[in-house]
Amino acid sequence: MNSENKGKVIVVGGGIAGLSAGIHALKAGFEAEIYEKNPIAGGECMGWNRKGYHIDNCIHWLTGTAEHTKLWEVWKTIGAIDENTKYADTDKFYSSRVGGQELTLWKDINKSQEEFLAASPEDEEEIRKFFTHVEYAKSCVIPSDKPMDMMGVKDYIVMGKDMANMPKVMKEYGKINCAQLGARFKHPVIRKLMCDYLPADYTAYSLLVSYATMASGNGNIPLEGSLAMTLRIVKRFKEMGGVLHTNTPVKRIVIEGKKAKGIELMDGSLVEGDEVISAVDTDLLFGKFIDRKYMPKALSKAYEQRKAYPVTSGFQVAYAIDADFSVDDTLFFDMEPVKVGNKEYKRMFIKNYAYDKSFAPEGKAVLQADINQTDDDYEFWSSLTKEEYKAKKAEIADEMTKRIVTEFPELEGKIELLDCWTPLTYNRYCNAYHGSYMGFVTTVGNKQMSFKGVIKGVDNLFVAGQWVMSPGGLPIALVSGKFAVQRILKRMKRDVNI
Ligand SMILES: Cc1cc2nc3c(=O)[nH]c(=O)nc-3n(C[C@H](O)[C@H](O)[C@H](O)COP(=O)(O)OP(=O)(O)OC[C@H]3O[C@@H](n4cnc5c(N)ncnc54)[C@H](O)[C@@H]3O)c2cc1C
């Protein structure tokens, strides 16, 4: 660690991006202070307790768990995981059920291919093509050394070699969405499975990359869950000398001329700093923290084109159940429609967290159920009064419980509601745009949203967080925090290798 003090970095937002920015700032020799509105840091990488159970509400897979890869090194730097981390012993990505028939994407790709071929010999060509390309997709890496625009020819050559097989994946699956991928198959379960995990309008290659990440052992789930990981990162930040201000909402970033002077807190006090990194939702940054006129074009375009760049949220319910429930991990199934506003949802998924014994008392487990939500749903939920919202939430949770029991009669009388939450919860808790817990979805025919994380016209203000690059998620939050610090170093003409 560099002990020479280079000035003070103020980080706004204590999610994974903010914590990563803080730790990398300390590593580069700055003082670092993080300002977080909630009583606890972590943002969307969160979990909470209810009635003696722990509800883990983030990591379904953590990209970067393969030891000694570049991304793993960054996770290790911030104290999230290391050589001693224990992972959930799961053998599948997810399963899909239609009319009693079920297929699974196993971590073992060959096992999945055999299962699919046995179920649907008439889809042989598409099945083989799909799984061959999942193997190719294992070569996909998230650049984590430095931002792409700081990379030199040598870096590009190395990246090109690492990702040698990705062009094949993009050629075959880069121009279709998950619904179109599903339509390539005749078998009813495969058709649905292909658009179960990611929304149907997501580009199909994203599904292959996600599955490949899991199958290659680079997308494991750390035991004890998301909150425990967040707390390890907070500990690292504090041990390195960082100052975390929780319960401290920020009102705006104070700009004078071409410089960010510091921040104004909600209580009216001013905090000055040499550099400011915003690690909050970009809809909050551009519009409330600073003038919307500073918003980069690519980002404005995504906010304006709601159909081309939808967002992802969920109506989620958590239950206590008996640990011997036969469904392990994640299963999608059809249900009698559930109405949210004007929209009808006909499929939901359940995830059994029995793989982590620390989440429930002995003999019990936590089960979560989820129906996908997007922009329209957010509008519906926000249109309700407080009383209507409460009643609707309870009504839909009840409908979901009934549908789970219809699908799994063995749970009758053995399923107890712990909690339920909606896209509005994410907005309230994290100021998340339209309740989205990921960045913008890239739909076919539209450019993946990304911007540099610098602000034209303000020299010392930088942006981190999952919204700087679609599709967002934990690894983007992680590297964006590091990249923001590297941009500061570059401006100071210092070595960016941290
Ligand atoms: C159900 C669910 C499942 C997920 N599954 C996965 C997964 O399997 N893999 C994966 O990679 N990702 C997953 N994600 C996404 C992942 O959690 C997010 O991408 C990531 O945590 C975003 O981090 P961030 O720091 O960019 O933003 P955030 O977590 O939103 O952090 C922003 C922070 O800013 C704070 N803030 C907001 N307003 C203010 C203010 N005025 N003043 C001060 N602070 C403020 C917020 O409280 C928050 O702490 C999942 C998320 C959810 C909810």
The ligand as a MOL file (V3000), in Angstrom:
LIG
                    3D

  0  0  0     0  0            999 V3000
M  V30 BEGIN CTAB
M  V30 COUNTS 53 58 0 0 0
M  V30 BEGIN ATOM
M  V30 1 C -32.3320 -9.8580 -6.0880 0
M  V30 2 C -30.9960 -9.4850 -6.6720 0
M  V30 3 C -30.2200 -10.4380 -7.2610 0
M  V30 4 C -28.9860 -10.0940 -7.8080 0
M  V30 5 N -28.1890 -11.0900 -8.2990 0
M  V30 6 C -26.9600 -10.7790 -8.7300 0
M  V30 7 C -26.0580 -11.8220 -9.0940 0
M  V30 8 O -26.3440 -13.0040 -8.9520 0
M  V30 9 N -24.8490 -11.4650 -9.5980 0
M  V30 10 C -24.4850 -10.1630 -9.7570 0
M  V30 11 O -23.3750 -9.9080 -10.2420 0
M  V30 12 N -25.3110 -9.1600 -9.3990 0
M  V30 13 C -26.5280 -9.4320 -8.8760 0
M  V30 14 N -27.3630 -8.4300 -8.4620 0
M  V30 15 C -27.0060 -7.0330 -8.7780 0
M  V30 16 C -26.0420 -6.4050 -7.7730 0
M  V30 17 O -26.5630 -6.4790 -6.4860 0
M  V30 18 C -25.8420 -4.9460 -8.1640 0
M  V30 19 O -25.4410 -4.8780 -9.5090 0
M  V30 20 C -24.7530 -4.2500 -7.3520 0
M  V30 21 O -24.8670 -4.5340 -5.9880 0
M  V30 22 C -24.8100 -2.7400 -7.6200 0
M  V30 23 O -23.8200 -2.0900 -6.8790 0
M  V30 24 P -23.6160 -0.5240 -6.9810 0
M  V30 25 O -22.6250 -0.1630 -5.9410 0
M  V30 26 O -23.3310 -0.1360 -8.3880 0
M  V30 27 O -25.0450 0.1300 -6.6520 0
M  V30 28 P -25.9210 0.1100 -5.3200 0
M  V30 29 O -25.8340 -1.1760 -4.6510 0
M  V30 30 O -27.2630 0.6100 -5.7250 0
M  V30 31 O -25.2150 1.1850 -4.3900 0
M  V30 32 C -25.5430 2.5490 -4.3620 0
M  V30 33 C -25.4540 3.0140 -2.9240 0
M  V30 34 O -25.7130 4.4120 -2.8760 0
M  V30 35 C -26.5110 4.6740 -1.7400 0
M  V30 36 N -27.2260 5.9450 -1.8960 0
M  V30 37 C -28.2940 6.2050 -2.6820 0
M  V30 38 N -28.6770 7.4780 -2.5340 0
M  V30 39 C -27.8100 8.0570 -1.6740 0
M  V30 40 C -27.6760 9.3610 -1.1260 0
M  V30 41 N -28.5210 10.3420 -1.4400 0
M  V30 42 N -26.6650 9.5930 -0.2600 0
M  V30 43 C -25.7990 8.6140 0.1010 0
M  V30 44 N -25.8970 7.3520 -0.3780 0
M  V30 45 C -26.8860 7.0780 -1.2510 0
M  V30 46 C -27.4330 3.4820 -1.6710 0
M  V30 47 O -28.0330 3.3520 -0.4000 0
M  V30 48 C -26.4770 2.3540 -2.0130 0
M  V30 49 O -25.8450 1.8370 -0.8670 0
M  V30 50 C -28.5710 -8.7470 -7.8320 0
M  V30 51 C -29.3450 -7.7830 -7.1980 0
M  V30 52 C -30.5310 -8.1510 -6.5880 0
M  V30 53 C -31.3120 -7.1240 -5.8370 0
M  V30 END ATOM
M  V30 BEGIN BOND
M  V30 1 1 1 2
M  V30 2 1 2 3
M  V30 3 2 2 52
M  V30 4 2 3 4
M  V30 5 1 4 5
M  V30 6 1 4 50
M  V30 7 2 5 6
M  V30 8 1 6 7
M  V30 9 1 6 13
M  V30 10 2 7 8
M  V30 11 1 7 9
M  V30 12 1 9 10
M  V30 13 2 10 11
M  V30 14 1 10 12
M  V30 15 2 12 13
M  V30 16 1 13 14
M  V30 17 1 14 15
M  V30 18 1 14 50
M  V30 19 1 15 16
M  V30 20 1 16 17
M  V30 21 1 16 18
M  V30 22 1 18 19
M  V30 23 1 18 20
M  V30 24 1 20 21
M  V30 25 1 20 22
M  V30 26 1 22 23
M  V30 27 1 23 24
M  V30 28 2 24 25
M  V30 29 1 24 26
M  V30 30 1 24 27
M  V30 31 1 27 28
M  V30 32 2 28 29
M  V30 33 1 28 30
M  V30 34 1 28 31
M  V30 35 1 31 32
M  V30 36 1 32 33
M  V30 37 1 33 34
M  V30 38 1 33 48
M  V30 39 1 34 35
M  V30 40 1 35 36
M  V30 41 1 35 46
M  V30 42 1 36 37
M  V30 43 1 36 45
M  V30 44 2 37 38
M  V30 45 1 38 39
M  V30 46 1 39 40
M  V30 47 2 39 45
M  V30 48 1 40 41
M  V30 49 2 40 42
M  V30 50 1 42 43
M  V30 51 2 43 44
M  V30 52 1 44 45
M  V30 53 1 46 47
M  V30 54 1 46 48
M  V30 55 1 48 49
M  V30 56 2 50 51
M  V30 57 1 51 52
M  V30 58 1 52 53
M  V30 END BOND
M  V30 END CTAB
M  END
